[in-house]
């Protein structure tokens, strides 16, 4: 079987159409169609069916895709083994969530700059759903964000559960968000509607039939905290973003749930993507800075294997 045909199949699935796949592969649409037809003949199965104007995978095609991704992972492993000792160069595109970028990533970025000075780092702060889509579309090499669902097309490294806390100024410390069926005369100050911790908070309020006065949307986490500290409302954020203000007494944690709500921080890349030396070094920096105990265990295991 021609390996290029499997690459064409994977690209069609990722891009969503034969036309976009041809652009990604820098070939004609007829070439993409020919590769798919040849693959269907070799496998004796129909891979796509046309529904309206869209070409969708058949059930047989869906069952085949995990093997296609595994094949591309093996190819990436071969390339990586050949370039294992290569000094990281080129461009590395990293997309990350704002809270992680502001509070968790500075040390990672500093260490990466020291380890890979020849790499041109392209850094974007994006919504978690947008980051996932960017990884699937190969518009980013690595994503540092919060899990927004299980996606078999992504290889994910977990960096721990992050506790979410409801905070307000000390003047609002008596406000009760646990009693159902009530209206609270307070504003919810948070960022965009697709923010994952905003969605968790609003979903919990709906379950409890609790309504608030209004929602104030701000893009900056620091601006949100300043407004909350000024008694303009409450907010719901990862604990690490407000730890300093909680310790100083500038903000007060409000009881919201007997079992703390959490979100999972992770670093991910497309499962079929070749892990370049720059990507590998960046992920190592993530482990060393955010999960030092895991990094130490990995180094000890590598040393034991060598000995």
C-alpha positions as CSV (number, residue, x, y, z in Angstrom):
1,X,0.0,0.0,0.0
2,X,1.1,3.5,-0.8
3,X,1.7,5.4,2.4
4,X,0.8,8.7,0.7
5,X,-2.7,7.6,0.3
6,X,-3.1,7.2,4.1
7,X,-1.7,10.6,4.6
8,X,-4.2,12.0,2.0
9,X,-7.0,10.2,3.9
10,X,-5.9,11.7,7.3
11,X,-5.7,15.2,5.7
12,X,-9.2,14.9,4.2
13,X,-10.6,14.0,7.6
14,X,-8.7,16.8,9.3
15,X,-9.5,19.5,6.7
16,X,-13.1,18.5,6.2
17,X,-13.1,18.4,2.4
18,X,-11.2,17.2,-0.6
19,X,-10.6,20.8,-1.8
20,X,-9.0,22.0,1.5
21,X,-7.0,18.7,1.7
22,X,-5.6,19.4,-1.8
23,X,-4.5,22.9,-0.6
24,X,-2.9,21.5,2.5
25,X,-1.0,18.8,0.5
26,X,-0.1,21.2,-2.3
27,X,-1.7,19.1,-5.0
28,X,-4.7,19.0,-7.2
29,X,-8.2,18.0,-6.0
30,X,-8.1,15.2,-8.7
31,X,-5.0,13.8,-7.0
32,X,-6.7,13.7,-3.7
33,X,-9.7,12.0,-5.3
34,X,-7.5,9.4,-7.0
35,X,-5.6,8.6,-3.7
36,X,-8.9,8.0,-1.9
37,X,-10.3,5.8,-4.8
38,X,-7.1,3.7,-4.9
39,X,-7.2,3.3,-1.1
40,X,-10.9,2.2,-1.3
41,X,-10.0,-0.4,-4.0
42,X,-7.1,-1.7,-2.0
43,X,-9.1,-2.0,1.2
44,X,-12.3,-3.2,-0.5
45,X,-14.4,-0.6,1.4
46,X,-16.1,2.7,0.9
47,X,-14.4,5.4,3.0
48,X,-16.6,8.4,2.3
49,X,-20.3,9.0,1.5
50,X,-21.8,12.2,0.1
51,X,-24.5,13.8,2.3
52,X,-25.8,17.0,0.8
53,X,-22.6,18.8,-0.2
54,X,-20.5,17.2,2.4
55,X,-18.2,14.2,2.2
56,X,-18.5,12.2,5.5
57,X,-16.7,9.2,6.7
58,X,-18.6,5.9,6.5
59,X,-18.7,3.7,9.6
60,X,-16.0,1.6,8.0
61,X,-13.9,4.7,7.5
62,X,-14.4,5.8,11.1
63,X,-13.2,2.3,12.3
64,X,-10.1,2.7,10.1
65,X,-9.0,6.1,11.4
66,X,-7.4,4.9,14.7
67,X,-5.1,2.7,12.7
68,X,-4.3,5.6,10.4
69,X,-3.4,7.8,13.3
70,X,-1.3,4.9,14.8
71,X,0.5,4.6,11.4
72,X,1.3,8.3,11.4
73,X,2.6,8.1,15.0
74,X,5.0,5.3,14.0
75,X,6.2,7.4,11.1
76,X,6.7,10.4,13.4
77,X,8.7,8.1,15.8
78,X,11.0,7.1,13.0
79,X,11.6,10.7,12.1
80,X,12.2,11.7,15.7
81,X,14.7,8.8,16.2
82,X,16.6,10.1,13.2
83,X,16.7,13.6,14.5
84,X,17.0,12.9,18.2
85,X,20.3,14.7,18.7
86,X,19.4,17.6,16.4
87,X,19.6,21.0,18.1
88,X,16.2,22.6,18.1
89,X,15.7,25.2,15.4
90,X,12.9,26.7,13.2
91,X,9.6,27.9,14.5
92,X,7.4,26.6,17.3
93,X,3.8,27.6,17.4
94,X,2.3,27.5,20.9
95,X,-1.3,28.4,21.8
96,X,-2.2,28.7,25.5
97,X,-5.1,29.8,27.7
98,X,-4.8,33.2,29.3
99,X,-4.7,32.1,33.0
100,X,-2.0,29.5,32.2
101,X,0.0,32.0,30.2
102,X,-0.1,34.7,32.9
103,X,0.5,32.5,36.0
104,X,2.1,29.2,35.0
105,X,4.0,29.7,31.7
106,X,6.6,32.5,32.4
107,X,9.0,30.1,34.1
108,X,8.5,27.6,31.3
109,X,9.1,30.1,28.6
110,X,12.2,31.4,30.3
111,X,13.7,27.9,30.6
112,X,12.8,27.0,27.0
113,X,14.5,30.2,25.8
114,X,17.7,29.0,27.6
115,X,17.5,25.5,26.2
116,X,16.5,26.3,22.6
117,X,17.8,29.8,21.8
118,X,17.6,29.2,18.0
119,X,13.9,28.5,18.0
120,X,11.5,31.2,16.9
121,X,8.7,31.0,19.4
122,X,5.2,32.0,18.2
123,X,2.9,32.4,21.2
124,X,-0.9,33.1,21.2
125,X,-3.4,33.4,24.0
126,X,-6.6,31.7,22.9
127,X,-9.8,30.2,24.2
128,X,-9.5,26.5,25.0
129,X,-11.9,25.4,22.3
130,X,-10.1,27.5,19.7
131,X,-6.8,25.9,20.8
132,X,-8.2,22.4,20.3
133,X,-9.4,23.3,16.9
134,X,-6.0,24.9,16.0
135,X,-4.2,21.7,17.0
136,X,-6.6,19.6,14.8
137,X,-6.1,22.0,11.9
138,X,-2.3,22.1,12.3
139,X,-2.4,25.8,13.0
140,X,-0.5,25.3,16.2
141,X,2.2,22.8,17.2
142,X,1.5,22.6,20.9
143,X,-1.5,23.7,23.0
144,X,-1.4,24.5,26.8
145,X,-5.0,24.7,27.9
146,X,-7.8,23.1,29.9
147,X,-9.4,19.9,28.8
148,X,-12.6,20.6,26.9
149,X,-13.5,17.0,26.0
150,X,-11.9,13.7,25.0
151,X,-10.4,13.9,21.6
152,X,-8.7,10.8,20.2
153,X,-6.9,12.9,17.6
154,X,-4.8,14.6,20.3
155,X,-2.0,13.4,22.4
156,X,-2.4,14.9,25.8
157,X,-0.1,15.2,28.8
158,X,-1.9,16.0,32.0
159,X,-0.4,18.7,34.3
160,X,-2.8,18.3,37.2
161,X,-6.3,19.2,38.4
162,X,-6.8,22.9,39.1
163,X,-9.3,23.9,41.8
164,X,-11.8,26.6,40.9
165,X,-12.9,29.1,43.6
166,X,-15.6,31.6,43.9
167,X,-14.2,34.9,45.3
168,X,-15.5,38.3,46.3
169,X,-14.5,41.3,48.4
170,X,-14.6,40.8,52.2
171,X,-17.8,42.9,52.1
172,X,-19.7,40.1,50.4
173,X,-18.4,37.2,52.4
174,X,-21.8,36.4,53.9
175,X,-23.4,35.9,50.5
176,X,-24.8,32.3,50.1
177,X,-24.4,30.6,46.7
178,X,-25.4,27.2,48.0
179,X,-29.1,27.8,48.7
180,X,-31.3,27.0,45.7
181,X,-34.2,28.9,44.2
182,X,-33.1,32.5,44.8
183,X,-32.0,35.7,43.1
184,X,-28.7,37.3,44.3
185,X,-28.3,41.1,43.7
186,X,-24.7,40.8,42.6
187,X,-22.8,40.9,39.3
188,X,-20.8,38.0,37.9
189,X,-17.5,39.4,36.6
190,X,-15.8,37.0,34.1
191,X,-14.4,36.8,30.6
192,X,-15.9,35.3,27.4
193,X,-18.9,33.0,27.3
194,X,-16.8,30.0,26.0
195,X,-14.5,30.2,29.1
196,X,-14.6,26.8,30.6
197,X,-14.8,27.9,34.3
198,X,-17.5,30.4,33.4
199,X,-19.5,27.6,31.8
200,X,-19.1,25.4,34.9
201,X,-20.2,28.2,37.2
202,X,-23.2,29.2,35.1
203,X,-24.2,25.5,34.7
204,X,-24.1,25.0,38.5
205,X,-26.3,28.1,39.1
206,X,-28.8,26.8,36.6
207,X,-29.0,23.5,38.4
208,X,-29.6,25.4,41.7
209,X,-32.1,27.8,40.1
210,X,-30.0,30.8,41.2
211,X,-30.0,34.0,39.2
212,X,-27.7,37.0,39.5
213,X,-28.1,40.7,38.7
214,X,-26.0,40.7,35.5
215,X,-22.8,39.5,34.0
216,X,-19.9,41.8,33.3
217,X,-17.5,40.5,30.6
218,X,-13.8,41.6,30.8
219,X,-10.9,40.0,28.9
220,X,-8.2,40.6,31.4
221,X,-8.0,38.3,34.5
222,X,-6.2,41.1,36.4
223,X,-9.0,43.6,35.5
224,X,-11.5,41.0,36.7
225,X,-9.7,40.7,40.1
226,X,-9.4,44.4,40.6
227,X,-13.1,44.9,39.9
228,X,-14.1,42.1,42.3
229,X,-11.7,43.5,45.0
230,X,-13.5,46.9,44.5
231,X,-16.8,45.2,45.5
232,X,-18.3,45.3,42.0
233,X,-19.2,41.6,42.0
234,X,-18.0,38.1,42.3
235,X,-15.8,35.9,40.0
236,X,-15.0,32.2,39.6
237,X,-11.4,31.5,38.7
238,X,-8.6,28.9,39.2
239,X,-7.3,29.1,42.7
240,X,-3.7,29.8,41.5
241,X,-4.8,33.0,39.9
242,X,-6.2,34.5,43.1
243,X,-3.9,32.8,45.7
244,X,-2.0,36.0,46.4
245,X,-5.1,38.1,47.0
246,X,-6.7,35.4,49.2
247,X,-3.6,35.3,51.4
248,X,-3.5,39.1,51.7
249,X,-7.2,39.3,52.5
250,X,-8.0,41.5,49.5
251,X,-10.3,38.8,48.3
252,X,-12.5,36.3,50.2
253,X,-13.4,32.8,49.1
254,X,-17.1,32.0,49.2
255,X,-18.4,28.5,49.8
256,X,-19.8,27.1,46.6
257,X,-19.5,23.4,46.6
258,X,-18.7,20.7,49.2
259,X,-16.6,18.9,46.6
260,X,-14.4,21.5,44.9
261,X,-14.9,21.9,41.1
262,X,-11.7,21.3,39.1
263,X,-10.5,21.6,35.6
264,X,-7.6,19.7,34.0
265,X,-4.5,21.5,32.7
266,X,-2.7,19.8,29.9
267,X,-0.2,20.1,27.1
268,X,-1.3,18.6,23.8
269,X,-0.4,18.1,20.2
270,X,-1.9,16.3,17.2
271,X,-1.6,12.6,17.7
272,X,-0.3,12.1,14.2
273,X,2.1,15.1,14.2
274,X,5.9,14.6,14.1
275,X,7.3,15.7,17.5
276,X,10.1,18.0,16.5
277,X,13.1,18.6,18.8
278,X,11.7,22.0,19.6
279,X,8.4,20.5,20.7
280,X,10.2,17.8,22.7
281,X,12.3,20.4,24.6
282,X,9.2,22.6,25.3
283,X,7.3,19.6,26.8
284,X,10.3,18.8,28.9
285,X,10.4,22.4,30.2
286,X,6.7,22.0,31.0
287,X,7.4,18.9,33.1
288,X,10.4,20.4,34.8
289,X,8.6,23.6,35.8
290,X,5.0,22.5,36.5
291,X,5.5,18.8,37.5
292,X,9.1,18.6,38.8
293,X,8.5,15.3,40.6
294,X,7.5,13.7,37.3
295,X,10.5,15.1,35.5
296,X,12.8,13.8,38.2
297,X,11.3,10.3,38.0
298,X,11.6,10.3,34.2
299,X,15.3,11.3,34.4
300,X,16.0,8.6,37.0
301,X,14.2,6.0,34.8
302,X,16.3,7.0,31.8
303,X,19.5,6.8,33.8
304,X,18.5,3.3,35.0
305,X,17.9,2.2,31.5
306,X,21.3,3.5,30.4
307,X,23.0,1.7,33.3
